[in-house]
C-alpha cells in the first residue's frame, strides 16, 4: 500500500492551503489549570511551560499546531547574504609616493641637465611623488642644473628650456595636500630654489648681463658723440700718418709741417679712368667723403 502524502504536501515548510486550520470557538478561552503539566482539553494546542523552548519567542512567530517551528526572523533565513560584508581588498588602494609611500601622490617627471665642454647629460626622475618629496626633488635637480648646465655650447640654450619644463611638475606638487601615511618619512623640501647658494651662481652673472646691456648703449653713444674712433675724411692737400699697415690702414690727419707727416693727399680718383701717379699709394674708400672714391697718397718727403 502506498504511503499517503503529508497533510501539507511534499514540502514541510510550505504554507498550508487556506481553510486547513480548525476554527477557534468564539468567546473567551478557558484558563489552563495550574501546574506545569495540566491536562489540556481535547483538540486544544498543548500548553508549553515557560522555558521549554528557550529559542522560540512568543508572539506572531510562535509555533502553531500542526506546523513545524519557524525561525523568529524568516527574512534572515531566506536571505542569509542580504548585506554581505565588503572584503578589505574589494577596492584597490590608490598608489602612493614611490619614496615614502604617503598619499596623495601624483605622476610627474623632473628633469636636469649637465654640460661639460663637448659633453652633455640629460637627467630625469620619473614616478609618483607626494608634495614634500616632489618639491624636494624639483629643487635639488633644478639647483644642480643652475650651476652645472652652462658649460657647453649647446647647453646655453638647453639649460633654460630644462628649467622651464620643471615648472609644470612644480605646479602639480604645490596643488597636493600635505602627505599622510606611508612606510617612511617624506623628504624635506628645504629652502626655496632662489634662496640656495647654487642659484647665486646663476643670478649674479645674469644680473651683470642685464646691467651691461644698457651700459654698452650709453658708452657707445658717448664715444660716437666725442668722435673717438671715428674715421677721418681726407681732403686734397691733407697730410696723414699711418698707424697700421697698408693692408689694415689706420690713417690719422696731422700737420704737414710736423715730423709725423708721412703722406700727402694729391688727388682723388673721381673718374673711372683716373689713376694715381707712380710711387703713390691708395687710401681706403672709408677715408673718402662719399665712401666710394679713392684718394692718392704721395710721400711727404
C-alpha angles and dihedrals in degrees: 000000000000119000111248116240119256117271094257101040131264093310113072093199096053118112114260118244119268115278096022094116118085115251114253116230116252122245133045116333120234116255115247115247119259120268133070096262105032119159113264125213117262113273094016123120112264113257113242116215118231112276095017091116106024093176097050111082123211121246132056092344095054114124115268126214111277093011128103118242115275129206116261090238109041092172091064089050094050094043108032090164100042090126106025117192115249115246112239090235095049091106121041114236118247113256115262135207113305091221102046106003094237125143146264098045135166134206112248144148121223116196137203137183137207127190127191117172103291096352127086135183125202110204130190141169116203130183145072115326133181120216097270098041092044095052091045091052093046094050094045096050095040092049091052091047091054093065103022101044104068104065102095132057096249093039090069088072098032097053096062090048091051092051091049092050090055091061090075096059090041091058091049092050093051091054093059123097122245111290118257133184121005135139095266144014119289122245118268110246090209123190121353117265097256092051095058124098091238090062091058090063087061102035097050096056091043091052090050091051092050091050093043095059097064090038091059092050092052093046092049092051091050093050092048092049093048092048093238110159093007115146111240121236112235122221128190109276097027119130119220142186123214113223093182137035126286093256090056104026124200104182121185125188112236138170112285091222095054126093090243093069108108104159139022128210107241104173145342121238101233099157124060092238095050117113136184119249122258113285094022123121130221122241120216119265092246090071094060122090094243096033088234107081131072125234122213117227121201124189110268092219 
